[in-house]
Amino acid sequence: MLASCSLTRPAPPSGSFASVRPVLEKNCLHCHGATKLAHMPSLADTAEIAKLKGPGKWIMPGQPENSRIYQVVTAADTTPNAMPPTGHAISSAEVETIRAWIKAGAELPTGAPVVLAPFGEAIRSR
């Protein structure tokens, strides 16, 4: 006899790519995915994200406060270049997920690139 059956998966570990992936797909991929504009950094797959990592780049592993991606999601909505550009801030839990991932080293899966896909309502620019 089964005492209890749960169809929910446990939450991915804090600081893992698995934990940050849905945050990026929900809040960033509509504009920074496969159909991004030329001047925008791409988050379309893990190979593109890897290009954004390193000193002076968008993602500085271990240093969320110095990472441009963290700076733009923590900026006030009225700040130019705040992200997402819809006039709504992402949730504090989602910001913390991004911070924890960067703080933990912004690790990405090895092997073939993992393709990210947007989900949810498509956001529109200001």
C-alpha positions, -999 to 999 in steps of 0.1 A, spaced: 0 0 0 13 35 -9 12 58 21 16 89 -1 24 96 -37 37 130 -48 40 140 -84 60 171 -76 97 171 -81 119 184 -54 132 220 -59 166 221 -76 195 230 -53 200 267 -46 228 281 -67 224 255 -95 218 261 -132 186 240 -128 173 266 -102 181 297 -124 170 283 -157 132 288 -152 138 324 -139 157 332 -171 132 315 -193 103 333 -177 118 368 -174 146 371 -200 142 348 -230 114 366 -247 139 393 -256 173 376 -250 165 343 -266 169 330 -302 150 360 -316 170 387 -298 181 419 -313 217 422 -324 228 445 -296 213 423 -268 233 396 -250 220 362 -258 207 337 -232 194 313 -258 215 284 -247 243 275 -223 270 281 -249 258 317 -254 256 321 -216 291 309 -212 303 337 -235 289 362 -210 309 348 -181 342 362 -169 359 393 -155 343 424 -168 315 405 -185 277 402 -178 282 373 -154 312 374 -130 311 340 -112 312 345 -74 305 382 -76 268 389 -81 270 426 -71 297 431 -99 277 411 -125 258 433 -150 229 407 -152 224 410 -114 227 448 -115 200 452 -141 175 430 -124 180 447 -90 177 483 -105 146 503 -98 120 502 -126 126 539 -132 163 533 -138 173 533 -175 182 498 -187 165 481 -157 154 446 -167 130 433 -175 120 464 -195 83 460 -188 79 483 -158 76 453 -135 104 440 -114 110 402 -111 102 388 -77 126 390 -48 128 352 -48 138 352 -85 164 379 -79 178 358 -50 179 327 -73 200 347 -98 222 360 -70 227 325 -55 236 310 -89 262 337 -96 276 335 -60 279 297 -64 300 302 -95 274 305 -123 280 269 -132 266 256 -165 259 220 -176 288 204 -195 284 186 -228 261 197 -256 245 232 -251 212 233 -233 187 253 -252 165 276 -232 130 285 -243 108 314 -231 75 306 -213 47 327 -199 33 359 -212 56 377 -237 67 409 -222 69 441 -241 95 469 -240 88 502 -224 
